[in-house]
Amino acid sequence: MIRTLDPEELRGLIALEVRQPLRALQGRETFLHRGADGRAIVVKRSRPGAKPGGRREHEVLVRLAELGLPVPESLGFAAGPDGSVVAMERVAHVDTARDRLTRGDADERRALLARIASLLADLHRAGWCHRDFYAHHLLLREPTRELVLIDVGRAGRTPIPRGRWFVKDAGALLCSLPLHVGERERLTFVARYLDRRGVVERRARRRFVRAAFAKARRIAAHLPVETGVPRASA
C-alpha cells in the first residue's frame, strides 16, 4: 500500500509555484511533483470555485479502489482559502490505451478492446459512470499492462443508474478510438460490454448500440481532433 503524504506537505502544494503544468484549464491544473520522500506524484490543483475540487476527486478515487476498480491510489487531499489539491500515485506506463490501439495489430486490438469493455461494464454494474471515458484516459501500467482508469473527478454514482450516462461513456470510448478501428471491431466492443452487463434482450441491445454510436458522433463533432465514427449497422 502506498503511504499517504504528510498533511503539511499537501497544504504546501496549494500555493506551490509551477512553471510547466501537464495541463491547465479553467482554474484547474495538473502537474508532476517530487515528494519529500523522493516519490514522483501527480497533483491536481483547483482554485476556489473550480470543479471538481480536491476532496471530490480524492473521495472518488478511494471509493472506486474499494470496489476493486483499477485507479491511481490517492495520497490525500488538502483544502484552504486559495483552493484545494489531490495528490495521487504516478502510474508508471508507456502507453495509453489509445496509443496501443493505434500501433497494435488486429489481434492485439481485439484483446485490448475486450478488456476495456469488461472494465466499463464493471464500472457500470457498480452503479458508477465516468463521464469522460476516453481511450486516452486508460493507462497500461508497467510492467503488468493492467488497465488503469484516470481523470475520475467527474465520475459519479446515483441510487438509480442513469442509462444516458452509460450511453455517454460507451459513446466517448467509441469516438476516441483510432480511425483504423473499424465498425465491426467497434460493434464487437459494445457487444462484449453488453454481455458483461448481462443485457441479453435483442431490442435492448440494438437500442443501446444505436444510442452509443449516435452519441459518439455527437461528441466527435465537438472535438478539436480528427475522429471518425461509422454508423452502426446493428
C-alpha positions in Angstrom: 0.0 0.0 0.0 1.3 3.5 -0.9 1.9 5.8 2.0 -0.2 9.0 2.1 1.5 12.4 2.1 2.1 14.4 5.2 -0.8 17.0 5.7 1.6 19.9 5.8 3.2 18.8 2.6 -0.2 18.5 1.0 -1.2 22.0 2.1 2.0 23.4 0.7 1.0 22.2 -2.8 -1.9 24.6 -2.9 0.5 27.6 -3.2 3.4 25.9 -4.9 4.7 27.8 -8.0 4.5 25.5 -11.1 6.3 26.6 -14.2 5.3 23.8 -16.6 2.0 22.1 -15.6 1.0 19.0 -17.5 -2.4 20.6 -18.1 -4.1 23.8 -17.2 -7.7 24.7 -17.8 -10.4 26.9 -16.2 -8.9 27.2 -12.7 -7.5 23.7 -12.6 -4.1 22.4 -13.3 -2.3 19.1 -13.2 1.4 18.8 -12.5 4.1 16.4 -11.5 5.8 16.9 -8.2 8.7 15.2 -6.3 7.5 14.5 -2.8 9.6 15.0 0.3 10.5 11.3 0.3 11.6 11.4 -3.4 8.5 9.9 -5.0 7.2 11.3 -8.2 3.5 12.1 -7.8 0.7 13.6 -9.8 -1.0 16.7 -8.3 -4.3 18.2 -9.4 -4.9 21.7 -8.1 -8.3 23.5 -8.2 -8.7 27.2 -7.5 -11.7 28.4 -5.4 -15.0 27.7 -7.3 -13.4 25.3 -9.8 -15.0 21.9 -10.0 -14.3 19.1 -9.2 -12.2 20.1 -6.2 -9.5 18.0 -4.5 -11.9 16.5 -1.9 -14.2 15.3 -4.6 -11.6 13.5 -6.7 -9.9 12.1 -3.6 -13.2 10.6 -2.5 -14.0 9.1 -5.9 -10.5 7.5 -6.1 -10.9 6.0 -2.7 -14.4 4.7 -3.4 -13.5 3.1 -6.8 -10.5 1.5 -5.3 -12.6 0.0 -2.6 -14.8 -1.5 -5.3 -11.7 -3.2 -6.8 -11.7 -0.9 -9.9 -8.2 0.0 -11.2 -7.5 3.7 -10.5 -4.4 5.5 -9.2 -4.1 5.4 -5.4 -4.9 8.7 -3.7 -2.2 10.0 -1.5 -4.5 12.5 0.2 -6.1 15.9 -0.3 -6.0 19.4 1.3 -8.1 22.5 1.0 -7.7 26.1 2.0 -8.8 29.6 1.1 -6.7 29.6 -2.1 -8.1 26.3 -3.4 -7.6 22.5 -3.0 -5.3 19.7 -4.2 -5.5 16.0 -4.5 -2.2 14.0 -4.8 -2.1 10.6 -6.3 0.4 8.0 -7.4 2.1 8.5 -10.7 1.2 5.4 -12.7 4.3 4.1 -14.4 3.2 3.5 -18.0 4.5 3.5 -21.6 1.2 3.7 -23.4 -2.4 4.9 -23.1 -5.0 2.5 -24.5 -5.4 4.8 -27.5 -1.7 4.7 -28.2 -1.7 0.9 -28.0 -4.8 0.6 -30.2 -3.1 2.9 -32.7 0.0 0.7 -33.1 -1.3 -2.7 -32.3 -2.3 -5.3 -34.9 -5.9 -6.7 -35.2 -5.4 -9.4 -32.6 -3.9 -7.0 -30.1 -6.7 -4.5 -30.7 -9.4 -7.2 -30.1 -7.8 -8.3 -26.9 -7.4 -4.8 -25.5 -10.9 -3.7 -26.6 -12.3 -6.8 -24.8 -10.5 -5.7 -21.6 -11.8 -2.2 -21.9 -15.4 -3.5 -22.4 -15.1 -5.5 -19.2 -13.8 -2.6 -17.2 -16.5 -0.3 -18.5 -19.2 -2.9 -17.7 -17.8 -3.5 -14.2 -17.9 0.3 -13.6 -21.5 0.5 -14.7 -22.5 -2.7 -12.8 -21.3 -1.0 -9.7 -23.7 1.9 -10.5 -20.9 4.3 -11.5 -20.3 6.3 -14.6 -17.1 8.0 -15.6 -18.4 10.8 -17.9 -15.0 11.2 -19.7 -14.4 7.6 -20.7 -12.0 8.2 -23.5 -9.3 5.8 -24.6 -6.5 8.2 -23.6 -7.9 8.1 -20.0 -6.8 4.5 -19.7 -3.2 3.8 -19.0 -1.4 0.5 -19.4 0.6 0.1 -16.2 4.1 -1.2 -16.4 5.2 -3.9 -16.2 1.8 -5.7 -15.8 -0.1 -3.9 -18.6 -3.0 -3.6 -16.2 -5.6 -1.0 -17.4 -5.7 2.0 -15.0 -8.6 4.5 -15.3 -7.6 8.1 -14.7 -9.3 11.5 -14.7 -12.1 10.3 -12.4 -13.0 13.7 -11.0 -16.4 13.9 -12.8 -17.3 10.2 -12.1 -20.5 9.8 -10.1 -23.0 7.3 -8.8 -26.7 7.7 -8.3 -29.1 5.4 -6.4 -30.9 4.7 -9.7 -28.3 4.3 -12.5 -29.0 6.7 -15.4 -28.9 4.9 -18.7 -28.0 8.0 -20.6 -24.7 8.2 -18.7 -23.9 4.6 -19.6 -24.5 5.5 -23.2 -22.3 8.6 -22.9 -19.4 6.5 -21.5 -19.7 4.0 -24.3 -20.0 6.8 -26.9 -17.0 8.6 -25.5 -14.9 5.4 -25.9 -16.1 4.8 -29.4 -15.4 8.4 -30.6 -11.9 8.3 -29.1 -10.8 5.1 -30.9 -8.2 5.5 -33.7 -9.7 5.9 -37.2 -8.5 2.5 -38.4 -10.6 0.7 -35.8 -13.4 -0.4 -38.0 -17.2 -0.7 -37.5 -17.0 -4.5 -36.8 -14.4 -4.0 -34.0 -16.5 -1.2 -32.5 -19.7 -3.3 -32.6 -17.8 -6.2 -31.0 -16.7 -3.9 -28.2 -20.2 -2.8 -27.5 -21.5 -6.4 -27.7 -18.9 -7.6 -25.2 -19.8 -4.7 -22.9 -23.5 -5.6 -23.0 -22.6 -9.3 -22.4 -20.7 -8.4 -19.3 -23.5 -6.2 -18.1 -26.0 -9.1 -18.6 -28.1 -7.3 -21.3 -29.4 -10.1 -23.4 -32.7 -8.8 -24.8 -32.2 -8.2 -28.5 -34.2 -5.0 -28.8 -32.4 -3.5 -25.7 -29.0 -4.4 -27.2 -29.9 -2.8 -30.6 -31.3 0.3 -28.9 -28.1 0.7 -26.9 -25.8 0.2 -29.9 -27.7 2.8 -31.9 -27.6 5.3 -29.0 -23.9 4.7 -28.3 -22.9 5.3 -31.9 -25.1 8.3 -32.2 -23.6 9.8 -29.0 -20.1 9.1 -30.3 -20.9 11.1 -33.5 -22.2 14.0 -31.5 -19.1 14.0 -29.2 -16.8 13.7 -32.2 -18.4 16.7 -33.9 -17.3 18.9 -31.0 -13.7 17.6 -30.6 -10.8 19.6 -31.9 -9.0 16.5 -33.2 -9.6 14.2 -36.2 -12.1 11.5 -35.3 -14.4 9.3 -37.2 -17.4 7.2 -36.1 -19.1 4.9 -38.6 -22.9 4.4 -38.3 -23.8 1.2 -36.6 -25.5 -1.2 -38.9 -26.9 -3.2 -35.9 
